[in-house]
Every structure is written in C-alpha cells, then in structure tokens.
Amino acid sequence: MPLSRRTVLTASALGVAAVPVVATLAGTGTPTAHANPKPDGFEFGLGIADLTGPAAECGMMGYSQLDQATAGIHLRPRARAFVIGSGGNRIAYVAVENGAVFGSVHRGVLFALAQRFGDRYTERNVVLTSTHTHSSCGGSAHDYAYTLATLGFQQQVYDAEVDGIIEAIVAADADFGPGTIALGRAELHDASVNRSRVAFERNPAAERAVFPGAVDPAVTTLVFARAGREVGALTWFATHNTSMTNANRLISSDNKGYASFAAEHIEHGVRHLDGAASYIAAFAQTNAGDMSPNLNLAPGDGPTTDEFENTRILGERQYAASKAAAKQASSMAGAVDSLLCYIDLADLAVDGRFTPDGAPRRTSPAAAGVSLIAGSVEDGPGLPGGPIPEGVRNPLVDFLGGVDQLPPAWLADAQAPKAIAVPLGLLPPVPWVPNVVPIQLIRIGGLYLAAAGAEFTIVAGLRVRRAVATALGVDPEQVLLQGYANSYHEYVTTPEEYDAQQYEGASTLFGRYTLGAYLQEFTRLAEAFVAGGAIGRGPAPRDVSALQPNFASTPGPDATPQGRAFGDVLVQPPAQCPRGERVAVEFISAHPKHNPRRGDTFLAVQRRTGAGDWVRVANEGEWDVRFHWRKEGDAISIARFTWDIPAAAIPGVHRFVHYADALGVDGALRPVTGTSAEFEVTG
C-alpha cells in the first residue's frame, strides 16, 4: 500500500502504528463502483464453536509429516462466525482455526446450511477461511495430497470441523440483530518476516517499494458494537500461523489463536465452557504466503527459541495491533453483497492483458516442484504427505498406485522453469489436488474481500487487490486479498517469484501463469459484481467423497495397569504450590479418540470456596493448561496435565478433576472421572 495513504499517527514498543481510514472506506456514501440500493444500517450476529478433533494418534495438518501426530491439547481451535447484513442482504464469514478449509468441508457446511436454513446461506454468501495453524488435526480433505500424513480421510476430524463451523453460524444467526460496525487500520512491523526474500526481490521496484521491509504490515479491523458496547472484532493480518514447530504434538491454534485468547479471555473474561460468549475476536489471514512469524528465519526461532513463548508474543503483538486499529476506527455504513464462481486452474486460457509478456498463455495440471520437497527452511518441510523416509511405506500411497510417475514432456514445458517432483494433477485415480476452485467477492460497506483458496505472496496479493479495485472503481486500500478461503491448492506467486523456484514457487502448482489466471478471473468477477451480480457458476468441483480410504489404526478397548482403575492418580500435585509456578498431575485415562470431547474439556482446575463448593478456575483448552497424552503398551492411556498458576490466582485449596470416556470390550463407552489430592495455592 502506498505510504502516502498510510500516514503514521502513533507508534508503540510493539511496532504498532495506527493509520487513518481513507474517506471512501469509512464514509457513509456508497462507492460509485456498485449500483446497489442506498446504504443502510448494519445488522450482525456473532457465534463461536469448538473444532477440536482427536487429541491422540491423529496426523496433523500443515507440516505434513508422517511422524507428527496429536498427543494432547494446548489451545483449542475454534470457529468464529460473523453474520453481517444490510439492505436485505447478508453474508456469513467464518474464521476457522485449522490447517486449511478444504473443498470437502466447504461442501459439507453448505449442505448442512441448506438443510437448516434453505437458501439463506449459500455458496455465494458464505466464506470459510482458515487461520492456517499447522498444529490442528488433519484428514478432513478429500484430496489425497493432503491426507497422506494422516494415512487417509479421517471422519472424526471432518465431522468436528463441519459441525463446529455449522454451530458457529447457527449461533451467529440466532444473535443476528441491529448494531454498528466500525473499521480501523494500523500497521504491525514485528510479527512477520519475508521468508523468500530472493524471490521477492525479483519483482519490479515499484511493487517492492510498497513493502519497504519486504513485509505487509497492514492490519485491518472491524469492530462490532451494540448499544455502545463492543461485542466483537474481526482482524486481518498477514503472517503464517506457524510459531509452533513440526516437533509439536499438542493441538494448538497457534499465534492467531493466542491473539483471540488475549482479546476474549484475558481482556473480556470470556470462558468458553460457560455458555454463549459475551465477546468474540477472530484473527484472520490475508496474503501470508511468504510471511513467516519465525523472525530469525528458522523454525521456532524468533523472537525467542521457545515455540510456546513465540506463540504468545506473536499473538500479543497481533492483539495489540488490533486494539490500535480499533481505537481509531470509524463507523461504516453501506451495502452488503457477495458473488462467487468456479474456475478450472488446470486448463485456463489467460489473456495477454494478464501475462508478463503480453502473450496469451495457459495454466496446466498441477505439479509439485523439487523445492517443495525440501520445504520452507524457515517454517519446516512442506511436501504434501511429508518426505517419506527411505524404507518407510505409506499404505495410502501404495493403495493409490504410488508417486513414481514421470511427468510428460508437455507438462515439463508448461511448468518451466519448475523442476517437477510429482505431477499431482496426473496421478491416479483422480488428481491429488483440486483444480476446480471457487473465487469470491464479499462486500461489507466500503470494504471488499477477494477470496480464494490459496496462499498468495504479498506482491501477488497486491496485484489481485489492484485488479479488483480497478474493476470496482475503488481505492486498492478498500480491497483485501482473503486467502485460505473455501478450498486449498497451496501457493500463488508472481511470475517473477515463480522463476526463482523457491518453496513458494515450487508450490504454485498450476504453473507460472497461475496469478495471471486469478487476475483475469477476479477482474471478470468484479465486473459482474459492478453490473449487478450475474455470472455463470462455472465448472463443477470434483466430488470424490466415495473414494476415501483410511489406513490409520483405530484404538481398541481401553485397559488399565494391573491393580489400577480408570481415573486413578499416578502423580499427585505437591501439598503447596506458589503462584507463578507450574504444577503437574497424571491420571490413568482412556484413548481420546473414543470421545474427543469437542465443546468440553479433559480437565478442570477447581478452587474450594468459603462455602465449601468447588468452582472451576481453569481448564484444558485455555493457555495456562497443557494436556499431554501418552500410551503405555497397546491400550493404556496416561493423561498428564500441567497448570501454570497465574500470578493473579486467588490463594486457597485447589484440585484437578479429569474427564474421559473408556471403551469396554463390549463396545460400550463409560465415563471416567479422576480427582487429584487437594493442594494449596500460596502466594
């Protein structure tokens, strides 16, 4: 964004600067780009739901490593829904704390919404976008490239994501009513670093000048209020949600999840087990393709070498930037609208207006480059399915027929200068990644979202924003590139960046002219948007839901050590624990796959009141509590919990209460409860 339009007002030690909102963005007039009815007041509804999948022996989505399987929970991932309406139109925006919103989940959500609401929520006005944590459960995709590390499709994970998203939208729909929406902007300069500087430097100087530090510092926040009271916020900022490394085994919503936790729990006192949340804050992505939170350009490195501490610090910085933007936000008014169509990236003719040399070009079937195998050294390996160590067999790969197919010469030519490692679009039985994907435009007053299911680099995002803004006749600052939305096919780089064949270029699966295809199709969509919203739906996305094998093992009946019972305490807390210290406890438990306890918890920390009652003061799923699961033998589960006692904790008698569900040899589930010895928090 040109610096001339982003005058810095204030600065802070966190590197946050507030910037004024351009008049056309915050004003009450309808932008001349759209022939909608006159602006109207906003209505909105907010909702939230848990997305947590099985906390044991489930492959994680993001780093795609075969040996990264869940073994506990740190910060529960959630879906946060914002239903926004004006003038009779509405949109449902959902920030999903997972690795990616796959087409399978998109279809499942739309089907469930149609059953419940009819045509109120459709593919046109629903946008599902992922925060792209790499520490959530994997296996919800119907695309084989993204289920290799989970050894196939995982119904439990799919159900958790679809059901959680639906619950959030249902809650937001029930909350729908009049309110005000204000928009603010800020800049954040110390929560991202360009992990592909070599490729970035290939872009024209004029585009590089928009990002002097080779990062996109833009923070955009919508503030939702009723009767003068702030009830929620939705913030966009571009940084990878990868402060937690591929050595982590705890389910975590990562730095963006901590930003939400800071806003909801720490500032507003929200406890998600207490019922409807009084305040909801989502931290969404934009064009984060080349933006890393690992500020020292190594996994888990920067600003410290502790991945948990980095998660907290990067989250706090995003939270502070959101607060800075909200502090100077201006009320919006205007229309709400949406439009969507599908495009086939495997074979799309690109007009010369959208190519670097002015010549017509085509995209091609998907292919992964050699640099994708090595992965991003700043964040971690990234080959879909993970590098398969020598001598290790992947039963899903064997079932599908292997990945040894050599790319034909025509594909090598079409993907040049990429050195092809795997021709994903030509593998049997169907292409291993989606090629028919949605693109979408969302309008909220004077703010426009150009939504697509990929990781766009900051310059690729800039070009899309400018193209959409030109077609709409608005300032580019009024357009955000909403990445990670409604589908997922990895990266989109500029042609100049593609030629460098860094990780992002090698992961731009449909070739050098992928961005040109997006520029062309977003321009077409925006022109239809201006003309009144008529556009063909385009090709139908592939449905391979009936071709989903699963080779992951299913846990059998639970067992206990000899002479022990479920819920027994193996490690008791000490009799006294000072504030500011960590206390631990271990229970004989049951396999979390038998009941993932979505919307619930595996542990409550309770304090005894003066009346002798017990009240919950902390629980698994919140920042201060960590749940570590391990297996002994074939069927014994041990649940270890730690609690970092806050400095502000009320002294007194406390205890741990553990909950699980054990599977018997008769196939029945039976609840398990374990209670620790009492201990005193001192201080």
C-alpha positions, 0 to 999 in steps of 0.5 A: 500500500502506498505510504502516502495513504498510510500516514503514521499517527502513533507508534508503540514498543510493539511496532504498532502504528495506527493509520487513518481510514481513507474517506471512501472506506469509512464514509457513509456514501456508497462507492460509485463502483456498485449500483446497489440500493442506498446504504443502510444500517448494519445488522450482525450476529456473532457465534463461536464453536469448538473444532477440536478433533482427536487429541491422540494418534491423529496426523496433523495438518500443515507440516505434513509429516508422517511422524507428527501426530496429536498427543494432547491439547494446548489451545483449542481451535475454534470457529468464529462466525460473523453474520453481517447484513444490510439492505436485505442482504447478508453474508456469513464469514467464518474464521476457522482455526485449522490447517486449511478449509478444504473443498470437502468441508466447504461442501459439507457446511453448505449442505448442512446450511441448506438443510437448516436454513434453505437458501439463506446461506449459500455458496455465494454468501458464505466464506470459510477461511482458515487461520492456517495453524499447522498444529490442528488435526488433519484428514478432513480433505478429500484430496489425497495430497493432503491426507497422506500424513494422516494415512487417509480421510479421517471422519472424526476430524471432518465431522468436528470441523463441519459441525463446529463451523455449522454451530458457529453460524447457527449461533451467529444467526440466532444473535443476528440483530441491529448494531454498528460496525466500525473499521480501523487500520494500523500497521504491525512491523514485528510479527512477520518476516519475508521468508523468500526474500530472493524471490521477492526481490525479483519483482519490479521496484515499484511493487517492492517499494510498497513493502519497504521491509519486504513485509505487509504490515497492514492490519485491518479491523472491524469492530462490532458494537451494540448499544455502545458496547463492543461485542466483537472484532474481526482482524486481518493480518498477514503472517503464517500461523506457524510459531509452533514447530513440526516437533509439536504434538499438542493441538494448538491454534497457534499465534492467531489463536493466542491473539483471540485468547488475549482479546476474549479471555484475558481482556473480556473474561470470556470462558468458553465452557460457560455458555454463549460468549459475551465477546468474540475476536477472530484473527484472520489471514490475508496474503501470508504466503511468504510471511513467516512469524519465525523472525530469525528465519528458522523454525521456532526461532524468533523472537525467542527459541521457545515455540510456546513463548513465540506463540504468545508474543506473536499473538500479543503483538497481533492483539495489540495491533488490533486494539490500535486499529480499533481505537481509531476506527470509524463507523461504516455504513453501506451495502452488503453483497457477495458473488462467487464462481468456479474456475478450472486452474488446470486448463485456463486460457489467460489473456495477454492483458494478464501475462508478463509478456503480453502473450496469451498463455495457459495454466496446466495440471498441477505439479509439485516442484523439487523445492517443495520437497525440501520445504520452507527452511524457515517454517519446516518441510512442506511436501504434501504427505511429508518426505517419506523416509527411505524404507518407510511405506505409506499404505495410502500411497501404495493403495493409490498406485504410488508417486513414481510417475514421470511427468510428460514432456508437455507438462515439463514445458508448461511448468518451466522453469519448475523442476517437477517432483510429482505431477499431482494433477496426473496421478491416479485415480483422480488428481491429488489436488483440486483444480476446480476452485471457487473465487469470491467477492464479499462486500461489507460497506466500503470494504471488499474481500477477494477470496480464494483458496490459496496462499498468495505472496504479498506482491501477488496479493497486491496485484489481485487487490489492484485488479479488483479495485480497478474493476470496482472503481475503488481505492486498492486500500478498500480491497483485501486479498482473503486467502485460505478461503473455501478450498486449498491448492497451496501457493500463488506467486508472481511470475517473477517469484515463480522463476526463482523456484523457491518453496513458494514457487515450487508450490504454485502448482498450476504453473507460472501463469497461475496469478495471471489466471486469478487476475483475469478471473477476479477482474471478470468477477468484479465486473459482474459484481459492478453490473449487478451480480450475474455470472455463470457458476462455472465448472463443477468441483470434483466430488470424490467423497466415495473414494476415501480410504483410511489406513490409520489404526483405530484404538481398541478397548481401553485397559488399565495397569494391573491393580489400577482403575480408570481415573486413578492418580499416578502423580499427585500435585505437591501439598503447596504450590506458589503462584507463578509456578507450574504444577503437574498431575497424571491420571490413568485415562482412556484413548481420546479418540473414543470421545474427543470431547469437542465443546468440553474439556479433559480437565478442570482446575477447581478452587474450594470456596468459603462455602465449601463448593468447588468452582472451576478456575481453569481448564484444558483448552485455555493457555495456562493448561497443557494436556499431554497424552501418552500410551503405555503398551497397546491400550493404556492411556496416561493423561498428564496435565500441567497448570501454570498458576497465574500470578493473579490466582486467588490463594486457597485449596485447589484440585484437578478433576479429569474427564474421559470416556473408556471403551469396554470390550463390549463396545460400550463407552463409560465415563471416567472421572479422576480427582487429584489430592487437594493442594494449596495455592500460596502466594 
